[in-house]
Amino acid sequence: MSTLQSILPEILLLALAVIILILDPFLIEARRRLVLGWVTAGGLVAIFAVSLLAGRPGIPLLVYGGMLRFDWLGFLFTLFFLFSAAVSALFFMDVDRLNRRAEAYLLLLAAALGMSLMAASADLIMLYLAIEMTSIPLYLLGGFLTQDEKSTESGFKYLLFGALTTTVMLYGFSLIYGFSGTTSLYALSSHFSKLDALSAGVFILVLAGLAFKVSLFPLQFWAPDVYEGAPAPVAGFLSTASKAAGFVVILRLFVVAFPALSANWTTILAVLSALTMTVGNLIALTQKNIKRMLAYSSIAHAGYAMIGIVAYSQLGASSTIFYLIAYILTNLAAFGIVTAFGRVAGSDEISAYRGLSRRNSALALGMLVSFLSLAGMPPFGGFVAKVLVFTAAIQNGYIWLAVVGVLNSIVGLYYYLNVLKVVYLYRMEGEDEEQHPVALSRPFVISLSLLMIGIILVGVLFAPWFNWAHGAALNLF
Amino acid sequence: MHFPILSVIVFTPVCAALLMLLYKPDQKKAVRITALVTAGVVLLLSTIVYFSYNKAVAGYQFVEKYSWMPFLGISLHFGVDGLSAPLVLLTGIVMLTGVMISWGIEDRPREFFAFLFFLASGVLGVFASLDLFMLFFFYEIAVFPMYLLISIWGWIKTREYAAMKLTLYLFIGSVVALVGALAMYWQSGQHTFDMLVLEHANFPVSFQNVWFPFVFLGFAVLGGLFPFHNWSPDGHVAAPTAVSMFHAGVLMKLGAFAALRVGIMLLPEGAKTWHWVIMGLALVNIVYGALIASVQTDFKYVIGFSSVSHMGLVMMGFATLTREGLTGAGLQMFSHGVMTALFFAAVGMVYDRAHTRDIPKLGGMAGPLPLVAVGVIIGSLVSMGMPGFSGFIAEFPIFLGIWKTQWVVAVVAALSIVITASYVLLVVRRVFFGRMPAELEGHIRPINAFDKIALVLLCAIMVGLGLFPALMVPWVQTGVQHVLSLLGGA
């Protein structure tokens, strides 16, 4: 029973996907959007609840011949993916040409399934399969709007770069197997006990694939083009769940398989983290399109989250996980708002947001909350998350990295505030905002309210969330 | 378990802000009344705290402690001492008068008061926090609403520039201080952010010497210390009246207070090493601020630069590290807070009616606005440190302290009193007396009842404190005693 329990969320996800497929042919056109959207979101929430009640791991356990590890780390990230997918499904409901297609919801579920396997993988083969299982649905979702050139370009770009980096990573995996004779992550550490040409080479190859996933410098360049072209909720899902999946793999793979080389790889990651933050923030400064701006900002956030991994300690890993909790909530909210607004305004230019606070003051307030949380302001989640990663960095002597992070936060604050200025200060041409209200549909009201409450809860009552993150980090060290 | 009065004070404004955001945008009257009632409640509670603070016992009182994040030793820990109790009271006063003065705001008053009250909660939280992490938490909350308040409701010509400049300056200062605070956290080895524990952490002298400038200067940015004062006059001028009052009246004290609480009190040896540098910078503040103020032609810039000069006196008082200097600085924070709130309120009233702040274009305002003229005259007397007003009891000990440390500095700093007297009196004469320009004749409406109450309240406090220093000096002295004991009983 316990082995089935370990893949309970995955089984349920598969069942939900099948239900969606079966439902699809029986639905009349007028009801498709409502039924498909609510069934997917509701089903995901139910899976979330059932997993939390019945699927909780006890002592860490290798299951299915060592393919998966049933522990808090994997379980917690599975919950993140279920949550992000549920929120994204609600966002899907208001994107034309996406909301009536069962395939879109199905691909979302398939990606979530792949991610939760990524989080639990304890074997290189399983890991590779899980990564592909995640990536392929996401390539399709990115290019889902086939009549839209930008969306097609986005999907195709994502596919090309994704396939390339995954291949490089696969090559790294094969070298690992060739030299160590094992594919189990938990058996690798003894084979990589000292730094030599082989371990350095393997590390670089594997890192390439994972750096792409989390958009770490220098493999960050795809993100803006892909996010800009993809439907906004897909971009939101990519920038949160997919990135978190990359992080959990980095945590597990590097900490578990290469502990003896930690001094070497933390140095590399520290430099990459600093560059990622700086490049992301500096380019974000000049963006005129909000999706591109958020893409660069999410690159920068990958850099901040990496600081905790660089710190290489329980506190560091916990703070990275905590960072991801805050970041998932915040960035989903940001992309949700972009979806909701873009639908009415028909534009993703930042200048289109003029007068938003007079057109819909609640949506403007939501934007304020999520952007200030991204900037790292209390009482929102982003503040505590940033302070935690900096605390972890300073504990382990990475004062320079904390300083780089702090300087980057200042740059970040500047461009986030510039957007809020447009929202609150500038007015529409003609100053007749009352004539152009921005209506929100029910799925948006529900999902955005939920996210706002989440952002504030994480920012104010941070201890319980941190304890979760810490419980997961305990599985690593 | 006593009534958690400090938590109530800190969280009342933010709860009111959330409540206001639930109103409909056109329920302007309900918003204003909620704001007024909330500010009244906060003032009432902070007055109770102030007067029931037991000076004989001293130390931190009304202490509340709730474990917030045990893993890192973060707790929600409130308490006031003789230095922070007056500042909590000051915040209550400025909140109430600020709401009264902003009664007439027509553009989105709901958002205006909500942001203002978020800010107020942040400010109160910093004054009451005894936990370093929470102090930063509230400090940042006090910073960001400023951006919106200034950029949306500010003076149209400079608001975007000034708001961004101010926010970035303050944010840079706070994050620099934050790095210092985290360094302290790990250095102490106690795994706690509790400042009462960190006060006795006995950091090595070399550590203190390295990190003191980060922490002190980081906060001193908000205190307006030269050369980081640059944001402040622009910010004051661009801000709407109530925000200028809050800003100069309370927020700058926040910086000075945090610099004292975190910089000097936790890193006393560092303070001893660096106090000459701080003195030098503060001296520039005092004299240079006064000189610049004396050549301004914009009424609001005059007050903005005079704030820089007066906050220099606070920093100077800190830097002396003497009983007299610190006591004076503590009193100056309160006295200047009230005075500058009054000045900005008065400037706002004049500007709302004359639609200009250009001093040469004003004149004869005492005729239609007699109460404003009286208020500004009282404020000017306070500002020059005239005996019988609160400015005197604050500035006199500061100068005593400076003299005790280095008499040359005292002589140079005293120049500022002469300069201040000359420019405030000149401004009073030009704005309120003489002939009113023809184009203003007949356009000056009288001020309303709320404006009058606010002015009278602020004036009464300044005169009352000047005549009865015993209403505040003993409080501040108990606080200073504690600081001195941390400095090694000097």
Contacts between the chains, C-beta under 8 A, distances in Angstrom:
chain1	res1	chain2	res2	distance
A	357	B	108	7.5
A	357	B	111	7.3
A	358	B	108	7.9
A	361	B	25	6.1
A	361	B	108	8.0
A	361	B	110	8.0
A	361	B	111	7.3
A	365	B	21	6.8
A	368	B	148	7.8
A	372	B	144	6.1
A	377	B	140	5.6
A	377	B	141	7.6
A	377	B	143	7.9
A	377	B	144	5.0
A	378	B	136	8.0
A	378	B	137	4.7
A	378	B	138	7.7
A	378	B	140	4.9
A	378	B	141	5.3
A	379	B	137	7.1
A	379	B	141	6.2
A	383	B	137	7.1
A	383	B	140	6.4
A	387	B	133	7.4
A	387	B	136	7.4
A	387	B	178	7.1
A	387	B	182	7.7
A	390	B	178	7.4
A	390	B	179	7.2
A	390	B	182	6.1
A	391	B	72	7.2
A	391	B	182	5.3
A	391	B	185	7.0
A	391	B	186	8.0
A	394	B	179	7.3
A	394	B	182	4.7
A	394	B	183	6.1
A	394	B	185	8.0
A	394	B	186	5.9
A	395	B	186	5.3
A	399	B	179	7.4
A	399	B	183	7.3
A	402	B	179	5.9
A	402	B	182	7.2
A	403	B	179	6.3
A	406	B	175	4.4
A	406	B	176	7.3
A	406	B	178	7.1
A	406	B	179	5.9
A	409	B	171	7.7
A	409	B	175	6.2
A	410	B	168	6.4
A	410	B	171	5.9
A	410	B	172	5.5
A	410	B	175	6.7
A	413	B	167	7.1
A	413	B	168	7.0
A	413	B	171	5.5
A	414	B	164	7.2
A	414	B	168	6.4
A	417	B	147	5.8
A	417	B	164	6.6
A	417	B	167	6.4
A	418	B	164	8.0
A	420	B	147	7.7
A	420	B	148	7.1
A	421	B	151	5.8
A	421	B	160	6.7
A	421	B	164	8.0
A	424	B	111	7.9
A	424	B	148	6.0
A	424	B	151	7.2
A	424	B	152	5.3
A	425	B	151	5.2
A	425	B	152	5.5
A	425	B	159	8.0
A	425	B	160	7.1
A	462	B	68	7.8
A	462	B	69	6.0
A	463	B	68	6.1
A	463	B	69	4.2
A	463	B	70	7.1
A	463	B	71	7.3
A	463	B	74	8.0
A	466	B	69	6.3
A	466	B	71	6.4
A	467	B	71	7.2
A	470	B	71	6.5
